[in-house]
Amino acid sequence: MMHIRMSPYNEQPGCKLAHVPQEILDRMTEDLPTPSLGNLRRSCKLIEGRLFPGFAKEFFGKKQFMLTYFSLQTLIDISRHKDISPYVTEIQIGLDRYPPTPALPNLGGGVGDGGGTDGQGNFDDNLKAHMAWQKGQESQASLIVYGFDREMLAEAFSNLPNLTKIVIRDNNSRARHRDHISCDDNGNPMPFRDNLTGQWRSYGASTVDKPVRMDPIYHSRIGPETIYFNLPQFVTRAWILVFSAMASSSSLARPRHVELLLRQHFGHIADDQMNIPDFLVPKVRPVLENLEVLHLRVRYPAFGPQDHLGLQRFLTMTPNLKHLRINLSRCQSSDEQGTRNLIRWLAHEPLDGLSIPLPDGVPAHMDFPHLSQLDLGDFSHIHKNDLVKLIARLSTTLVNLSLHRISLLSPAMDKESHWPSVLRAIGKMEKLHVLSTSGIGQHDMSRRQTYPVHLNPDRLPLGSTVTNNGYKFHYSGNWIGEFAEKAAQEFTVKYPPKPMHFDEDGEEEEDDDAEDSEAASESGDGDGDGDGDDAMADASPAPAAGGPALPS
């Protein structure tokens, strides 16, 4: 009998590349197109073994899926793979969904667009694409309505021992570097939306949009009143889905990081949808108690009784949070009382405007002993004293504080800047080392306008960075007190110049409020104005942030 000796991995003849140092091999393959990388991995078992950890981490460590059977079944298959599943640490749920009417040109078909074989062929292709789109739309609806998406996610989570982060997003990530194409065939720069090779997309999205050349991330909030067309409903559905799947998962390793990454104005979770029914609390509480990072975008209804405490009750089950980010929705005016009660509740202050006592499960205040980073965004019409008390309340634990698109209420005819008081309170925080703001402002109640706050960048200590013409700044260092005092002196609110009045003879007439204007000038009001861009989850500019607002 002939015996054939198999060469072990480290003795394969003729495979010189397999003996290249690991760091050089990784650098050589870093920018290879995906097909070329696959060919290299298949060329030699030793090379495959050496490239596999980096390959698995890049292509499976962070993976985005959409709520379709095909996409979620792929996630389950990955979770069942004994070699790949340990590398999965982050799952992203893309809010891709089918629009009610796909964009199919020439669906009316071949008779009127040239006739002949080509016309009939276009009609047949478009008809097949339309039928495939309709089938996928119905399949996604059934998956969501019957709750099979929760069962599939729960099974996948149970098989992923190292899963630590879950993100729900309504956009594609721009972080992909492999296969990135920045120009079209003619050398012209390609817009991001068309440059799909430079995006991390939900698995299955390219298959969905290929027949109709359409991105399945459906941005409109207008559609049939179903659970999967309306964007706020779809966001809420995905949010509930993730936590119910985590609660139903048999895995002992629970994710510690849950994030809502929303860029569309209409994407949010209503406060009342944050409420967890009593019968679900025993299953969901262990999941929430395990959370260390939580990013939210919440909307308080603009009408109705001032008893919106769903978020407060939700947060009472997250005592181990280290990083909390709360963005409020900007799709329409929010309930100012609900916003104020949230700030006061976090600051251990009594709540105002409640028509009933605090319900069971919502304590008068909540301690966050481990909270080291707090991000607040899109909080409009905040009382200065409430924000100062919140800062004082968290002064012993916070290391990083971010304030974005926050406006302080200013009483009628009061032109004094209220931000210096806030900055001086920040300067007293014991452990704070990082402070960043952008788009902050002051709301004039008499004019019903919000005016951005400007910071003079030339008189600040080292360690601070001021960008966007003084409307966005960042400080990192050990001298937060010195920085806060300097910044407090340089903060100004730019009010628009008062119009000059002329009498009937054409002579210039002094304004009746000259004394007020002079006082405002002495206090520092009167510098340039503008607004910073968003440094948090949302990318679009604030509606009132284009420059000084004019009085109505």
C-alpha positions as CSV (number, residue, x, y, z in Angstrom):
1,M,0.0,0.0,0.0
2,M,1.3,3.4,-0.9
3,H,1.5,5.9,1.9
4,I,1.2,9.5,1.1
5,R,2.8,11.9,3.6
6,M,0.7,15.1,4.0
7,S,2.8,18.2,4.6
8,P,1.9,20.0,7.7
9,Y,0.9,23.7,7.4
10,N,4.3,25.0,8.3
11,E,6.1,22.8,5.8
12,Q,4.2,23.3,2.6
13,P,6.7,23.5,-0.3
14,G,6.7,26.4,-2.7
15,C,4.6,28.7,-0.5
16,K,7.2,31.4,0.2
17,L,4.6,34.0,1.0
18,A,3.5,31.9,4.0
19,H,6.8,32.7,5.7
20,V,6.5,36.4,5.5
21,P,6.3,38.1,9.0
22,Q,2.7,38.5,10.1
23,E,2.7,42.3,10.3
24,I,4.0,42.5,6.7
25,L,1.5,40.0,5.5
26,D,-1.3,42.1,7.1
27,R,0.0,45.2,5.5
28,M,0.2,43.6,2.1
29,T,-3.4,42.5,2.2
30,E,-4.9,45.6,3.9
31,D,-6.0,47.3,0.7
32,L,-6.6,44.3,-1.5
33,P,-10.0,44.1,-3.2
34,T,-12.3,41.6,-1.6
35,P,-12.1,39.1,-4.5
36,S,-8.3,39.2,-4.5
37,L,-8.2,38.7,-0.7
38,G,-10.4,35.7,-1.1
39,N,-8.1,34.2,-3.8
40,L,-5.1,34.7,-1.6
41,R,-6.7,33.0,1.3
42,R,-7.5,30.0,-0.9
43,S,-4.0,29.7,-2.2
44,C,-2.5,28.0,0.8
45,K,-3.8,26.6,4.0
46,L,-1.0,28.2,6.0
47,I,-1.8,31.6,4.6
48,E,-5.5,31.0,5.2
49,G,-4.8,30.2,8.8
50,R,-2.7,33.3,9.3
51,L,-5.1,35.6,7.6
52,F,-8.3,34.2,9.1
53,P,-8.2,36.1,12.4
54,G,-7.9,39.5,10.6
55,F,-10.4,38.4,8.0
56,A,-13.0,37.3,10.5
57,K,-12.6,40.4,12.6
58,E,-12.9,42.8,9.6
59,F,-15.9,41.1,7.9
60,F,-17.7,39.6,10.9
61,G,-16.6,41.5,14.0
62,K,-19.1,44.3,13.2
63,K,-21.9,43.3,10.8
64,Q,-25.1,45.1,9.8
65,F,-28.3,43.2,9.0
66,M,-31.8,44.3,8.0
67,L,-35.1,43.0,9.1
68,T,-35.7,40.4,6.4
69,Y,-35.8,36.7,6.5
70,F,-32.8,36.3,4.2
71,S,-30.6,38.8,6.2
72,L,-31.5,37.4,9.7
73,Q,-31.1,33.8,8.5
74,T,-27.6,34.7,7.5
75,L,-27.0,36.1,10.9
76,I,-28.2,32.8,12.4
77,D,-25.9,30.9,10.1
78,I,-22.9,33.1,11.2
79,S,-23.8,32.6,14.9
80,R,-23.8,28.8,14.4
81,H,-20.3,28.8,12.8
82,K,-17.9,27.6,15.5
83,D,-14.9,29.5,14.1
84,I,-16.5,32.8,13.1
85,S,-19.1,33.3,15.9
86,P,-16.4,34.1,18.6
87,Y,-15.3,37.1,16.5
88,V,-18.7,38.8,16.4
89,T,-18.7,41.6,18.9
90,E,-21.1,44.1,17.3
91,I,-24.4,43.7,15.5
92,Q,-26.0,46.6,13.7
93,I,-29.7,46.5,12.8
94,G,-30.3,48.6,9.7
95,L,-33.7,50.2,9.3
96,D,-33.9,49.2,5.7
97,R,-37.4,48.7,4.5
98,Y,-39.3,48.5,1.3
99,P,-41.0,51.7,0.1
100,P,-44.7,51.2,-0.8
101,T,-44.0,51.9,-4.6
102,P,-40.7,51.0,-6.2
103,A,-39.2,53.2,-8.9
104,L,-39.5,51.0,-11.9
105,P,-39.1,52.8,-15.2
106,N,-41.1,51.6,-18.3
107,L,-43.2,49.3,-16.2
108,G,-46.0,49.9,-18.7
109,G,-43.9,48.1,-21.1
110,G,-42.5,47.3,-24.5
111,V,-45.2,48.5,-27.0
112,G,-44.7,52.2,-26.5
113,D,-40.9,52.4,-25.9
114,G,-39.6,51.3,-29.2
115,G,-41.3,48.0,-29.7
116,G,-39.6,44.9,-30.9
117,T,-37.6,42.5,-28.9
118,D,-35.8,45.0,-26.8
119,G,-39.0,46.7,-25.7
120,Q,-40.5,43.5,-24.7
121,G,-37.3,42.5,-22.9
122,N,-37.4,45.7,-20.9
123,F,-41.0,45.1,-20.0
124,D,-40.3,41.5,-18.9
125,D,-37.2,42.5,-16.8
126,N,-39.1,45.3,-15.1
127,L,-42.1,43.1,-14.4
128,K,-39.8,40.5,-12.8
129,A,-38.2,43.2,-10.7
130,H,-41.5,44.5,-9.6
131,M,-42.7,41.1,-8.6
132,A,-39.5,40.4,-6.7
133,W,-39.9,43.7,-4.9
134,Q,-43.5,43.0,-4.0
135,K,-42.6,39.5,-2.8
136,G,-39.8,40.9,-0.6
137,Q,-42.1,43.6,0.7
138,E,-44.8,41.1,1.7
139,S,-42.1,38.8,3.2
140,Q,-40.7,41.6,5.4
141,A,-44.2,42.6,6.5
142,S,-45.1,39.1,7.5
143,L,-41.8,38.6,9.3
144,I,-42.4,41.7,11.5
145,V,-46.1,41.3,12.1
146,Y,-45.9,37.7,13.2
147,G,-42.9,38.3,15.4
148,F,-40.5,35.9,13.7
149,D,-37.8,38.6,13.6
150,R,-37.7,38.4,17.4
151,E,-37.3,34.7,17.5
152,M,-34.5,34.8,14.9
153,L,-32.6,37.5,16.7
154,A,-33.0,35.7,20.0
155,E,-31.5,32.6,18.5
156,A,-28.6,34.5,17.0
157,F,-27.8,36.4,20.3
158,S,-27.8,33.1,22.1
159,N,-25.0,31.8,19.9
160,L,-22.7,34.8,20.1
161,P,-20.7,34.6,23.3
162,N,-18.7,37.8,22.7
163,L,-21.5,40.1,21.5
164,T,-21.1,43.4,23.4
165,K,-22.7,46.0,21.3
166,I,-26.0,46.5,19.4
167,V,-26.7,49.5,17.2
168,I,-30.0,50.5,15.5
169,R,-29.3,52.8,12.6
170,D,-31.2,54.5,9.7
171,N,-28.0,55.1,7.6
172,N,-25.1,53.3,6.2
173,S,-21.7,53.6,7.8
174,R,-19.0,55.4,5.8
175,A,-16.1,53.7,7.6
176,R,-15.4,51.0,5.0
177,H,-12.0,51.3,3.3
178,R,-11.7,48.1,1.3
179,D,-13.2,48.3,-2.2
180,H,-13.7,52.0,-1.7
181,I,-14.3,53.9,-5.0
182,S,-14.4,57.7,-4.8
183,C,-14.8,58.4,-8.5
184,D,-16.9,57.1,-11.3
185,D,-15.7,55.7,-14.6
186,N,-15.1,59.2,-16.0
187,G,-13.1,60.3,-13.0
188,N,-15.8,62.5,-11.5
189,P,-16.2,62.5,-7.7
190,M,-19.0,60.2,-6.7
191,P,-21.7,61.4,-4.2
192,F,-21.7,59.4,-1.0
193,R,-25.2,58.1,-1.6
194,D,-24.2,56.6,-5.0
195,N,-20.8,55.4,-3.7
196,L,-22.1,52.2,-2.3
197,T,-18.7,50.6,-2.3
198,G,-17.6,53.0,0.4
199,Q,-20.4,52.1,2.8
200,W,-21.1,49.3,5.2
201,R,-24.6,48.3,4.2
202,S,-27.1,45.9,5.7
203,Y,-26.5,42.3,4.5
204,G,-29.0,41.7,1.7
205,A,-29.5,45.3,0.8
206,S,-27.5,45.0,-2.4
207,T,-29.7,42.1,-3.5
208,V,-32.8,44.0,-2.7
209,D,-32.0,47.1,-4.7
210,K,-30.2,45.5,-7.6
211,P,-33.4,44.9,-9.7
212,V,-34.7,48.4,-9.2
213,R,-31.6,50.4,-8.6
214,M,-32.9,51.8,-5.4
215,D,-31.5,52.1,-1.9
216,P,-33.9,50.2,0.5
217,I,-33.2,52.6,3.3
218,Y,-36.5,54.3,3.0
219,H,-36.3,57.8,4.4
220,S,-39.8,59.2,4.2
221,R,-42.0,59.2,7.3
222,I,-45.2,59.2,5.2
223,G,-46.8,56.0,4.2
224,P,-49.6,53.5,5.0
225,E,-50.3,53.2,8.6
226,T,-48.5,49.9,9.1
227,I,-45.9,48.9,11.5
228,Y,-43.1,48.9,8.9
229,F,-43.7,52.0,6.7
230,N,-43.9,54.9,9.2
231,L,-40.3,55.7,10.3
232,P,-41.0,56.5,14.0
233,Q,-43.1,53.3,14.2
234,F,-40.3,51.3,12.6
235,V,-37.7,52.8,14.9
236,T,-39.8,51.9,17.9
237,R,-40.5,48.4,16.6
238,A,-36.8,47.8,16.1
239,W,-36.1,49.2,19.6
240,I,-38.6,46.9,21.3
241,L,-37.4,44.0,19.1
242,V,-33.8,44.3,20.2
243,F,-34.6,44.3,23.9
244,S,-37.2,41.6,23.7
245,A,-34.7,39.4,21.8
246,M,-32.0,40.1,24.3
247,A,-34.4,39.2,27.1
248,S,-35.4,35.9,25.4
249,S,-31.8,35.0,24.6
250,S,-30.3,32.1,26.5
251,S,-26.8,33.5,26.3
252,L,-25.2,34.5,29.6
253,A,-23.1,37.1,27.8
254,R,-25.4,40.1,27.4
255,P,-24.5,43.2,25.4
256,R,-23.4,46.2,27.5
257,H,-23.8,48.8,24.7
258,V,-27.1,49.7,23.0
259,E,-27.2,52.6,20.6
260,L,-29.8,54.4,18.5
261,L,-27.8,56.0,15.6
262,L,-30.4,58.1,13.7
263,R,-29.8,60.9,11.2
264,Q,-33.3,61.4,9.9
265,H,-35.3,64.2,11.5
266,F,-38.4,61.9,11.9
267,G,-36.5,59.1,13.6
268,H,-37.2,58.8,17.3
269,I,-38.8,56.9,20.1
270,A,-41.8,58.5,21.8
271,D,-41.5,58.7,25.6
272,D,-44.6,56.6,26.2
273,Q,-43.0,53.8,24.0
274,M,-40.1,53.6,26.5
275,N,-42.4,52.3,29.1
276,I,-42.0,48.6,30.0
277,P,-45.1,46.8,31.2
278,D,-45.0,45.3,34.7
279,F,-45.3,41.7,33.4
280,L,-42.2,42.1,31.2
281,V,-40.0,43.8,33.9
282,P,-38.7,40.5,35.4
283,K,-37.3,39.5,32.0
284,V,-36.1,42.9,30.8
285,R,-34.6,44.2,34.0
286,P,-31.5,41.9,33.9
287,V,-30.7,43.1,30.4
288,L,-31.0,46.8,31.4
289,E,-29.0,46.4,34.6
290,N,-26.2,45.0,32.5
291,L,-26.0,48.1,30.3
292,E,-23.0,50.4,30.5
293,V,-23.5,52.6,27.4
294,L,-26.9,53.8,26.2
295,H,-27.6,56.2,23.3
296,L,-31.2,57.4,22.8
297,R,-33.3,59.8,20.7
298,V,-36.6,60.5,22.4
299,R,-39.6,62.7,21.7
300,Y,-42.0,64.1,24.3
301,P,-45.5,64.7,22.9
302,A,-46.3,68.4,22.5
303,F,-49.8,68.0,23.7
304,G,-51.7,66.1,26.5
305,P,-51.1,65.8,30.2
306,Q,-47.6,66.5,31.5
307,D,-47.0,63.0,32.8
308,H,-44.5,61.8,30.3
309,L,-42.3,59.6,32.5
310,G,-41.6,56.6,30.3
311,L,-37.9,57.4,29.9
312,Q,-37.5,58.0,33.6
313,R,-38.9,54.6,34.4
314,F,-36.7,53.0,31.8
315,L,-33.6,54.7,33.2
316,T,-34.4,53.5,36.8
317,M,-33.5,50.0,35.5
318,T,-30.0,51.0,34.3
319,P,-28.0,51.7,37.5
320,N,-24.7,50.7,36.0
321,L,-24.6,53.1,33.1
322,K,-21.2,54.7,32.4
323,H,-22.1,56.6,29.3
324,L,-25.5,58.1,28.7
325,R,-26.5,60.1,25.5
326,I,-29.9,61.6,25.2
327,N,-30.9,63.4,22.0
328,L,-34.4,64.9,21.7
329,S,-36.2,64.7,18.5
330,R,-36.2,67.8,16.2
331,C,-39.2,66.8,14.0
332,Q,-41.5,69.2,15.7
333,S,-41.9,71.2,18.9
334,S,-41.5,69.0,22.0
335,D,-43.2,69.3,25.3
336,E,-41.1,71.8,27.3
337,Q,-42.5,70.6,30.6
338,G,-41.6,67.0,29.8
339,T,-38.1,68.1,28.9
340,R,-37.7,70.1,32.0
341,N,-38.9,67.3,34.2
342,L,-36.3,65.0,32.7
343,I,-33.5,67.5,33.6
344,R,-34.9,68.0,37.1
345,W,-35.3,64.3,37.7
346,L,-31.7,63.7,36.7
347,A,-30.7,66.5,39.0
348,H,-32.7,65.2,42.0
349,E,-35.1,68.1,41.8
350,P,-38.9,68.0,42.3
351,L,-40.9,67.6,39.1
352,D,-43.3,70.3,38.0
353,G,-46.7,70.1,36.3
354,L,-47.6,66.5,37.1
355,S,-51.4,66.0,37.3
356,I,-50.9,62.7,39.3
357,P,-48.3,61.5,41.8
358,L,-45.3,59.7,40.6
359,P,-46.4,56.2,39.5
360,D,-45.0,53.0,41.0
361,G,-41.6,52.1,39.5
362,V,-40.5,55.8,39.1
363,P,-38.6,57.0,42.1
364,A,-38.3,60.7,42.9
365,H,-34.7,60.5,41.8
366,M,-32.1,58.1,40.4
367,D,-28.5,57.7,41.3
368,F,-26.0,56.9,38.6
369,P,-22.9,56.1,40.6
370,H,-20.8,54.9,37.7
371,L,-21.8,57.6,35.1
372,S,-18.6,59.1,33.7
373,Q,-19.9,60.6,30.4
374,L,-23.1,62.5,29.7
375,D,-24.1,63.8,26.2
376,L,-27.2,66.0,25.9
377,G,-28.5,67.1,22.5
378,D,-31.4,69.2,21.1
379,F,-32.6,70.3,24.5
380,S,-34.4,73.6,23.7
381,H,-35.7,76.1,26.2
382,I,-33.8,74.8,29.3
383,H,-33.9,76.8,32.5
384,K,-30.4,77.9,33.5
385,N,-30.9,76.9,37.2
386,D,-32.0,73.4,36.2
387,L,-28.9,72.8,34.1
388,V,-26.6,74.2,36.8
389,K,-28.2,71.8,39.4
390,L,-27.8,68.9,37.1
391,I,-24.1,69.7,36.6
392,A,-23.6,70.0,40.4
393,R,-25.5,66.7,40.9
394,L,-23.1,64.8,38.6
395,S,-19.9,66.7,39.5
396,T,-18.4,63.8,41.5
397,T,-18.5,61.2,38.7
398,L,-18.5,62.9,35.3
399,V,-15.2,62.9,33.3
400,N,-16.7,63.9,29.9
401,L,-19.6,66.3,29.3
402,S,-21.0,67.2,25.8
403,L,-23.7,69.8,25.2
404,H,-25.0,70.2,21.7
405,R,-27.8,72.3,20.3
406,I,-29.0,73.4,23.8
407,S,-30.7,76.7,24.3
408,L,-31.2,78.4,27.7
409,L,-34.4,80.3,28.3
410,S,-34.0,84.1,28.6
411,P,-36.8,86.2,30.1
412,A,-38.4,88.9,28.1
413,M,-36.1,92.0,27.5
414,D,-33.2,90.2,29.3
415,K,-30.1,90.3,27.0
416,E,-27.7,89.1,29.6
417,S,-25.9,85.8,28.6
418,H,-26.8,83.0,30.9
419,W,-24.1,80.6,29.8
420,P,-21.3,82.0,32.0
421,S,-23.1,80.8,35.1
422,V,-23.3,77.3,33.5
423,L,-19.6,77.4,32.6
424,R,-18.6,78.4,36.1
425,A,-20.6,75.5,37.5
426,I,-18.8,73.2,35.1
427,G,-15.5,74.6,36.3
428,K,-16.3,73.2,39.8
429,M,-16.7,69.6,38.6
430,E,-14.1,67.5,40.4
431,K,-13.2,64.9,37.8
432,L,-14.2,66.5,34.5
433,H,-11.4,66.5,31.9
434,V,-13.3,66.7,28.6
435,L,-15.9,69.4,27.7
436,S,-17.3,69.9,24.2
437,T,-20.2,72.1,22.9
438,S,-21.6,73.0,19.6
439,G,-24.7,74.9,18.5
440,I,-25.6,76.2,22.0
441,G,-27.8,79.2,22.2
442,Q,-30.1,81.4,24.2
443,H,-33.9,81.7,23.6
444,D,-35.5,85.1,23.8
445,M,-39.0,84.5,25.1
446,S,-40.2,87.9,24.0
447,R,-39.1,87.5,20.4
448,R,-39.6,83.7,20.4
449,Q,-36.2,83.4,18.7
450,T,-33.1,81.4,19.6
451,Y,-29.7,83.2,19.1
452,P,-26.5,81.2,19.0
453,V,-23.7,81.8,21.5
454,H,-20.2,82.8,20.2
455,L,-16.9,82.1,21.9
456,N,-13.8,84.2,21.2
457,P,-11.1,81.7,20.3
458,D,-8.1,84.0,20.9
459,R,-8.2,84.2,24.7
460,L,-8.5,80.6,25.8
461,P,-5.8,78.5,27.6
462,L,-3.9,75.6,26.0
463,G,-5.8,72.4,25.6
464,S,-8.9,74.0,24.0
465,T,-10.0,73.8,20.4
466,V,-12.4,76.3,18.9
467,T,-13.8,75.6,15.4
468,N,-16.7,76.7,13.1
469,N,-15.9,80.4,13.7
470,G,-16.3,80.2,17.4
471,Y,-19.6,78.2,17.6
472,K,-18.1,74.9,18.5
473,F,-15.4,74.2,21.1
474,H,-13.7,71.3,22.8
475,Y,-11.4,71.2,25.8
476,S,-9.4,68.3,27.1
477,G,-7.1,68.7,30.0
478,N,-6.7,68.9,33.8
479,W,-7.4,72.6,34.2
480,I,-11.1,72.6,33.6
481,G,-11.7,75.4,36.2
482,E,-9.3,77.8,34.5
483,F,-10.7,77.0,31.1
484,A,-14.3,77.5,32.3
485,E,-13.6,80.8,33.9
486,K,-11.8,82.1,30.8
487,A,-14.6,80.8,28.5
488,A,-17.2,82.4,30.7
489,Q,-15.7,85.8,30.1
490,E,-15.6,85.2,26.3
491,F,-19.1,83.9,25.8
492,T,-21.4,86.4,24.0
493,V,-24.8,86.3,22.5
494,K,-25.3,88.1,19.2
495,Y,-28.6,89.8,18.9
496,P,-29.5,91.3,15.5
497,P,-29.0,95.1,15.2
498,K,-32.0,97.2,15.9
499,P,-33.5,98.9,12.8
500,M,-32.9,102.6,12.5
501,H,-36.1,104.7,12.6
502,F,-36.6,107.8,10.6
503,D,-39.1,110.6,11.1
504,E,-41.2,112.2,8.4
505,D,-38.4,114.7,7.6
506,G,-35.9,111.9,6.9
507,E,-33.8,112.6,10.0
508,E,-32.5,109.7,12.0
509,E,-34.3,109.1,15.2
510,E,-32.8,107.5,18.3
511,D,-34.2,104.2,19.3
512,D,-36.2,104.2,22.5
513,D,-34.1,101.3,23.8
514,A,-30.7,103.0,23.4
515,E,-29.9,102.4,27.0
516,D,-30.7,98.7,26.8
517,S,-28.5,98.5,23.7
518,E,-25.6,100.2,25.4
519,A,-26.0,98.0,28.5
520,A,-26.0,94.9,26.3
521,S,-22.8,96.2,24.5
522,E,-21.1,96.7,27.8
523,S,-22.0,93.2,28.9
524,G,-20.4,91.7,25.9
525,D,-23.4,91.1,23.6
526,G,-22.9,92.1,20.1
527,D,-20.3,89.8,18.5
528,G,-20.7,87.7,15.4
529,D,-23.0,84.8,15.2
530,G,-23.5,81.4,13.5
531,D,-23.8,77.8,14.5
532,G,-21.8,74.7,14.8
533,D,-22.5,71.4,13.2
534,D,-23.7,68.5,15.1
535,A,-21.1,66.5,16.9
536,M,-23.4,63.8,18.1
537,A,-25.4,61.1,16.3
538,D,-27.3,63.5,14.0
539,A,-25.6,65.1,11.0
540,S,-28.1,67.7,9.7
541,P,-27.9,71.3,11.0
542,A,-30.4,72.7,13.5
543,P,-33.2,74.7,11.9
544,A,-32.3,77.9,13.8
545,A,-28.6,77.5,13.4
546,G,-27.9,79.3,10.2
547,G,-27.0,82.7,11.8
548,P,-28.6,85.4,13.9
549,A,-32.3,85.0,14.0
550,L,-34.3,88.1,13.1
551,P,-37.2,89.2,15.4
552,S,-40.6,88.5,14.1
